[in-house]
């Protein structure tokens, strides 16, 4: 308890980061709809976010090394606040995409600073508890951020002001902490092809997660709007999916430790295809839509952690930081493309195309996993841990020694 209290400033900062960035994503989509942006242009905003996120993951360790943790964190927070505040000043999808690059950069950089700081404070004995509380704070803030859309009016300077205020608030806990700054981290080498050779299925799984989960998070508001739901309904729809993903982590971890992780991935992907077929064809509304979104989160959100855990089963402890950085790189490649692809499909074929894309990704993963199970025996499995998709340095926080 004393350790968690000493880390309260870090956890509070990351909660404000998640509140601001999590609310901005659907707010931009709904504002774009209100302004008459095309569906493809709204998808461009989601892809731009992940371009910035990728740049932030890449550059953050170097910035920390140049100016220190708190100064780097301040620069990231300012970038996020500027990106949010500038939205009402320039009503143009291309300009907004540039602002989303700024906010994505800010989010990735902020997560990197916090995770470096946490890694320096934990020991092998406290690592699991700290990571668990960290994920709880992150997921809770993400859920609250989705629900904020019910009260944030689209295309409103006040709404973007609130997001910017949250970006600024994340500065206060870290700026006022008396804890000493940790040593400057060494940026991990990015070797995605090495990760693909070490665990082809793990690499494929994180790419599928990158294609499917961001497509829903970034373009889900467009789906909800075109299906005739109001802002409150869209907020509940997105929140139900995030809640489902959070609730799935414990049972997914239990199954992944008890059975072959590849079998669990296949089973969850089969369920994902079935849920996507129902969501795309039944035209759900009201409680049925919320239940569908909840189950959708349960069967799609754990795929990244399952794939990362499977890949880490083949890695030595000293390889895990570079491996997880490579997995984040592969996830980012899929995430950059998926919102634009999903929005283009919706524009061409209608709202159900979003779930067709997710189903196609999981269908590929089923086939690839079954093939890999036939050519490679089950590895020795280390205990499962939910892996956040937050920075290239996350491997240092979750690695086992």
N, C-alpha and C positions, 0 to 999 in steps of 0.2 A: 504494500500500500504506500509506504514511504517513497519507493521508487516512482510509482505512478504519479504521486503528487508532485514529485520533482520534475516530472515530464509534462505537467499540466499545461505549461506555456506552449510547448511544441504541439500538443494535441489540440489545444484551443485554436492555434494559428491554422492548423490544417483543416479544422472544422469550418472556419471562415472562408478559406480557399475553396473548399468543396461547395459551400452554400452559394458563393458568388458565381463560380464557374458552372455549377450544376443548374442554377436558375437561368443563366445566360443562354444555354443551349436551346431549350424549348422556347424561351422568350424570343430569340432571334427567328426561329421557325414561324412562330405565330405572327410576329411583326412582319416578316416577309410576305406571309399570306395576305395580311391586311393591306400591305402596300402594293400588292399585285405582282410580286416577284414570281417568276415561273418556278415550277417544281424543281427543275434542274438547277436554277440559280440558288434555291434554298439548300439543295444538296451540296452545292459548291461551298456554302458556308461551313457545313460539317467537315468536308474534306480539308478546307483551309485550317480549321481548328487542329487537325491532326498533323498538318504540315508544321504548324507552330509548335505543337507538342513534341514532334520529332526533333526539331531544332533545339528546343529547350533541353531535352534529354541529352543531346549531344554536347551542347555548349555549357551547361550548368556547372559540371565539375571544373572546367577551365576558368569560368568566372569566379567560382569560389576560391580557386587557387590564386587568382589575381588580386581580388579585393576583400576576401574573407566572407564568412557565412552570412552575417547580418547585413552587410552592404549588398551582397548579391541578392539576398532575399528581398531587400528593399527595392532593388531595381526591378525584380520580377513583379512585385506587388504594384509598383507604379505603372509598369507596362500593362498589367491587367486592368487597372483603373482607367488609364487613358483609352484603352481599347473599348471599354464599356461606355465611357462618357462620350466618345466621339460618334457613336451610332446615330443619335438624333441630328448631328450636325451635317452628315453626308448621307443622304438617302440614295444609295446606289449599291447594287449587289456586289460589284467588284470592290468598291471601297470597303464594304462590310466584310468581305472576304479577307482583305488586308488587316482589318481590325481583329478578325478572328484568329489570324496568324499570331498577332500580338498576345491575345488572351491565351491561346494554346501554349505559346512560349512561356508565358507567366506561370501557368498551372504546372507544367513540367518542371520548371526551375524551382518553384516553391516546394514541390514534392521531393525533389532531389535534396534540397537543403535540409528539410525535416528528416528525411530518411538517413542521411549521413549523420546527423546529430543523434538520432535514436540509436543507430548502429554503434556509435562511440560510447553510449551510456549503458547498453545492455550487456549481460554476460550469457553464457550458455544456459545457466540456470533460470534466468529471467526472460530469455528471448521469446519463448512461446507466449507467456502472459502479456508481455509488452506488445507483441505483434497482434495478439487477439484484441486487446483494447484499442490499438491503432485502427484495426479493421472495423471494429464496432463504431468508433467515432466517425470514420470515413463513410461507412454505409448509412449510418443514421443521418449524417449531414446530407448525403446524396438523396435520401428519401425525402427529407424536409425540403430540399431544393426543388424537387419535382412538384411538391405540393404548393410551393410558393407561386407557381404559375396561375393557380386559381385566383390569386389576388393581385398579381402584377398585370397591369393593363398593357396590351401590345402597343407599340409605336408611341410610347409615353416617355417623355424625358424623366419623369419621376421614377418609373420602373428601372431605367438604366442608371439613374442616380443611386437607387438602392443597391443595385449590383456593384457599382463602383465603391459605395460606402463599405460593403462587405469586403471588397478587395483591400481597402485601406485598413479596416479593422484587423485583418490578419497580421498587420505590422506590429500592433501594440504588444501582444504577449511576448513575441520574440525580441522586440526592441527593449523591453523592460526586464527581461530575465537576467538574473545575476549569475546564471550558470556559465562557466567558461566555454568558449568555442572549441569544438573538437579539432583534431588534426585535419589538414586539408587532404581530401581523398585523391587517390590516383584514378584517373579516368580509365575504365576498362576498355580493352581492345574489342572492337566489333568484328566478329568472325561468324557471320550467319551461315556460311557454307559449312563451317566446322560443326555448327549445331545441327544442320541438316544431315551431315554424315553420322554424327553421334546418335541422333534419334530422329529418323525421318518422320515417324508418326507424331512425335512431340512437336516438331517444326510444323507439320501439316495442321495439327490441331490448333496451334496458336494463330496460324494464318486464317483458318476457318473462323476462329473466335474474332479475329480482326475484321473479317468481312461481314460477319453476321451481327454481333452485338452493337458496334457503332452504327450500323445501318439502322437498327431499331431506335437507338438512343437519339440519333440526330434527325431522323426522318419520321419517327413515330408521330410527332405532332402533325405532320402533313397528312399521314394516314388518318388520324383521328378527325382532323378538320374535314377532309374529303368524305368521310363516312357520316358527317353531319353532327358531330359532337361539339358541345360548347367548350369554353376554356376550362371550366371546372371538371367536365368529363375527361378532357385530355389530361389534366393534372392527375386525376385519379387513375387513369389508364397507365400513364408512365410510372406513377408511384407504385401501383400494384406489381408491375414487372420488376422494379428494383427490390421491392419487398420479397417477391418470390425468389430472386437471385440470392438475397441475404439468407432467407430461410433454408435454401438448398445447400448451403456450405457444409453444415454439420453432417447431414445424411450423406452427401456426396463424399465427404472425407471418410466417413465410416465405411462406406462401400468400397472406396478406393484402397483402403488399408486391408479389407477383408478379402477382396477378390482381385483378380488381374485387372489393372487399371484400363487395359485395352478393352476388356469386356464391358466395363462400366461406361467407357466412352461410347462404345457401340450402342449400348442399351439407352443411354441418355439421348444420343443422336437419333435413334429410331423414334423415341418419344417426341423429340423436337420436330421431326418431319410430320408426325401425326398431328401434333398441336398446330403446326403451321398450316396444314391442310384444313383443319377445322376453322382456324382464324381467317383463312383466305376465302373460304367458301360459305360459311354459315351466316355471315353478316350479323354478328353478335352485337347486342346493345345492352345498356343497363348493367345489372349484376352479372349477366352472362359474359359481357365484354371484360369486366374487371376480373372475373374468375379466369377467363382465358388468358389475360395478361399476366396474372399471378402464376399460372401454370407455365406460361411461356418463359417467364423469368427462371422458374425452377429448372427447366430442361435445357436452357441455352446458356445462362450466365456461368455455370461451373466449368464449362469446357476449357477455358484458358488455364485454370488451376490444375485440372486433371492432366492436360497435355504437358504443362510445365513440370508437374510432379513426375510424370512418366519419363520425361527427358532427363530430369535430375537423378533418376534412378541409375543412369548410366555414367554419371559424372563423379569425379573425385571431389572432395571438399574444396580443394584449391581451384577447381575449374568452375565452380558454381556461379561466381560473380560474372565471369565472361559469358557463360552459357545463358544466364538469365538476361544479360544485356542483349545477347543475340536474339533470344526469344522475343524480347520487347521490340527489337528492330523489326522482326518478321511480323509481329502483331501490328506495328505501325504501318508497314507497307500495305497490309490489307485494310487497315482503318482509314488510310488516306484515300483509297479508291472507293470504298464501299458506300459512303453517303451519296457521292455523285452518281454512282451506278444505280443505287436504289431509287434515287429521285428521278433519274432518267427513265427507269423501268415503270415507275408509277405514272409519269407523264405519258408514256407510250401505251401502257396496258391497264392503268387504273390502280387503285389502292391495294388490291390483293397481291400485286406484284412484289410488294415489300416482303411478304411472307413466302412467296415463291422463291425469292433470292435466298432467304435464310434456309428454307428447306433444301435447296440445291446444294448449299454449302455443307449441310449436315449429311446429305446423301453421299456426296463425295467422300466425306470423312468416314462414313460407314464402310464403303467399298475399300478405301485405302487401309483402314484398320484391320479389316478381315484379311486382306492380302498380307499385311505385315505380321499378323498372328500366325500365318502359315509358313513364314520364312525366318522367324526369329523367336526363340523361346522367351518365356516370361523372365524378366530380370528380378534380382532381389530388390524388394521394395522398402525404401525408407518411409518413416511415418509421413502421412500426407499433411500438407499445410496449404491453406488458402493463399494464393499468390496475388498480391495487388498488381494492377497494370498501371504503374505510376512513374517509374524512372528506370534508367539503365542500371542504377546502383541498388535496386531492390534486392538483388541476389545476396548482397552483404548482410542485409537485415534478416533474411529468411534462411540463410545457409546453415547446414548442420556440420558440426565438427566432431 
